[in-house]
């Protein structure tokens, strides 16, 4: 028997392990978001107070993510995932028992530190596996993350309806996720980079982004995260306030968005391999523009929902494509992934206040039209993600 089939089998097992880690990352995030109303009520927090506390995980992620490339390079992504995912499972339980907004914000900061670094680490493994296999598997990993988020949110809704206490819910979820992470890590492939110590000491993690190509890829991730985040933050509110639908229809709008995102990502591997990453990203930018226009300006709720589907399908493959492109950087690919991910996560701090301020002056519908500029920018920058293969 030749070695190639065995090698490919090993890579498919590693791809399965990577997909599981992506999925449970989505589960734990969906779990937290699903019980936000209960957390707000327990702490008697106003919307403004809760909003300030929710900035903490974004700040924590931006602190840890640029450093994660060095951790992966030095110890490998398997170790990096273990060092970040498992503490994240513990901290999510602490979120359920924090006695005040100040302590909740502190716990959220630590959770953001862990979660952001976990995100970079699993993407580093995903990039290593897909490059060695010669396949565009990154969209499928991100599809598993999307499905995990939907499952986590759905189970959270059921737990809330059944009256399950939040500490019990979060504790069981953390234990479940931790067990799956430990099992999946056994399937990972080694990816630690051999680099002379003197070279490591002279160059920082952000040195990987100091070129035009990676800066442009980082800008793509920033635009993409703002477009995705706008749907999570504002879509339900837009449908209720501007389209005058009921709360259930508003919630259904984001559910449709999330479902379309997951479906598009599962279909993303053959699409990306057929079109190439650059044309896939360019097409995504065009579809985003059409989808947002239809969502905001289309007559009637059904056309608005059709626009939501286009919005999701347009954006779904762009972030995975950008991560794959960064991972093909000849010099320090792990730092490149960490750098462009960090730039993308800056959208968590930029997007909500930007659209919020615009909405205050122009209305939410018109404020969402800023996404057209971001979609167009993605289309213009698409050539930088072209694969050298």
Buried (B, 14 or more C-beta within 10 A) or exposed (E): EEEEEEEBEBBBBBBBBBBBBBBBBBBBBBBBBBBEEBBBEBBEBEEEBBEEBBBBBBBBBBBBBBBBBBBBBBBBBBBBBBBBBBBBBBBBBBBBBBEEBEBBBBBBBBBBBBBBBBBBBBBBBBBBBBBBBEBBBBBBBBBBBBBBBBBBBEBBBEBBEEEBEBEEBBBBBBEBBBEBBEEBBEBBBEBBBEEEEEEBEEBBBBBBBEEEBBBBBBBBBBBBBBBBBBBBBBBBBBBBBBBEBEEEBBBBBBBBBBBBBBBBBBBBBEBBBEBBBBBBBBBBBBBBBBBBBBBBEBEEBEEBBBBBBBBBBBBBBBBBBBBBBBBBBEEBBBBBBBBBBBBBBBBBBBBBEBBBEBBEEEEBBBBBBBBBEBBBBBBEBBEBBBBEE
